[in-house]
Amino acid sequence: MDRVLVQTNVLKANQEVAAENRRLFAGEGTVVINLMSAPGAGKTSLLEATIPALKGQYNLAVIEGDLQTDLDSQRIRALGVPSHQITTGTVCHLDARMVARALAEFPIQKLDLLIIENVGNLICPASYDLGESLRVVICSLAEGPEKPKKYPVMFHKADFVLLNKTDLSPASGHDLKDLMTNVWEVNPRAVVFAVSCKTGVGLEDWIACLREVIASAAWQSHRGYESSNLCSQA
Amino acid sequence: MHEISIAQSIIEIAEAKARQENSRCIQVIKIRLGEFTTVVREALEFAFEVARLETLAENARLEIESVAMTVRCVICGSVSNPVRAVCLICPQCGLPLEVVSGEEFQVEYIEIEAERV
């Protein structure tokens, strides 16, 4: 019996495709957001609140990942921006290959911002790089303050964390401060926004930040930088 | 439950290496799995039992080495192993801790039966 050294990352195949996606996005100067959360935290609601504020100024598109149905994709198209649905069947996350396949039939030329709404799940999507520039995680206050501690890998890898449904604080009995502390403890570097997609509170900061990110990517692309990756990737 | 697709990735990596070495029979696949990943050891072991069928790893044993999560303060240098309720703030300095280990997830080696001609 022979022992042969391998020393290969288990997710290498995904990482290679993600790197290819990232090169493609950088070439177009497109900022790509991988939007992740538990089911029902408000990913699609956040898009519905964000897109109208940006669509006059920038070229936007959305890729929707879901196990079944294209209901979310219909909600995005109703806002007047292109949306492509990836239906994963039973797979609990998007991977780089699914995104690469979607890009083949979904042109990204001249796009300023592409938002990829991942499958609602706080576990598996954390492991799969899609080639994004930013990882954005949403957690709603209605879910209670412990989610960052229960799913630390997902929150640890986030660049931005949005705490949604802050308007439900009195009704749910959960304190925003406890949730913020837990996010901070698993990811001291994350930029945190407390918002309510329903009332609009806090969204102006989030949208202003996105404008900065898009402007910065356009500037880097103009300068011919290799990568549009704005935040350091672990 | 992404352990099935992960088990398949492990087997694909092992098969590619075995073919390179002209072997058609993998006996052991050794992996290193960090505690600060999203993969559950028991679920992976179960998934491997299914994924190995009709592959070169059909009779292989999966050996999993767990790698503990270790964090270090870049200011005071103190090292610790968070067990439950991860907190990445240094209790002395109040500054972010860096993760030194626990994010590993790789196929370390395989043991194969050499092809006899």
Contacts between the chains, C-beta under 8 A, distances in Angstrom:
chain1	res1	chain2	res2	distance
A	1	B	27	6.0
A	1	B	111	5.2
A	1	B	112	7.1
A	1	B	113	6.3
A	1	B	114	7.9
A	2	B	21	7.1
A	2	B	23	7.6
A	2	B	111	6.8
A	2	B	112	5.5
A	2	B	113	8.0
A	2	B	114	5.5
A	3	B	109	5.4
A	3	B	110	7.5
A	3	B	111	5.0
A	4	B	17	5.9
A	4	B	18	7.8
A	4	B	21	5.6
A	4	B	109	6.1
A	4	B	110	5.5
A	4	B	111	7.6
A	4	B	112	6.2
A	5	B	108	7.5
A	5	B	109	5.0
A	6	B	13	6.4
A	6	B	14	7.0
A	6	B	17	5.1
A	6	B	106	7.8
A	6	B	107	4.5
A	6	B	108	6.5
A	6	B	109	5.5
A	6	B	110	5.8
A	7	B	106	6.1
A	7	B	107	7.3
A	7	B	108	6.3
A	7	B	109	7.6
A	8	B	13	5.1
A	8	B	17	7.9
A	8	B	106	6.0
A	8	B	107	5.1
A	9	B	105	6.5
A	9	B	106	5.0
A	10	B	6	6.2
A	10	B	9	5.3
A	10	B	10	5.6
A	10	B	13	6.9
A	10	B	31	6.9
A	10	B	105	5.0
A	10	B	106	6.1
A	10	B	107	6.2
A	11	B	6	7.9
A	11	B	9	6.7
A	11	B	105	6.8
A	12	B	9	8.0
A	12	B	13	7.1
A	13	B	9	6.3
A	13	B	12	7.2
A	14	B	9	7.9
A	91	B	2	7.7
A	91	B	5	7.3
A	92	B	1	6.2
A	92	B	2	5.8
A	93	B	2	6.0
A	123	B	2	7.6
A	123	B	38	5.0
A	124	B	1	7.8
A	124	B	2	4.0
A	124	B	38	6.3
A	126	B	38	5.2
A	127	B	2	7.0
A	127	B	37	7.0
A	127	B	38	5.0
A	127	B	39	7.5
A	149	B	85	5.2
A	149	B	86	6.9
A	152	B	36	7.3
A	152	B	86	4.4
A	153	B	36	6.3
A	153	B	37	6.5
A	153	B	38	5.2
A	154	B	38	7.7
A	156	B	36	7.7
A	156	B	86	7.7
A	156	B	88	7.3
A	156	B	99	7.8
A	184	B	89	7.3
A	185	B	86	7.3
A	185	B	87	4.4
A	185	B	88	6.3
A	185	B	89	5.8
A	186	B	86	5.5
A	186	B	87	7.4
A	186	B	88	6.0
A	187	B	88	7.1
A	188	B	88	5.9
A	188	B	89	5.9
A	188	B	95	7.6
A	188	B	96	3.7
A	189	B	96	6.3
A	234	B	103	7.4
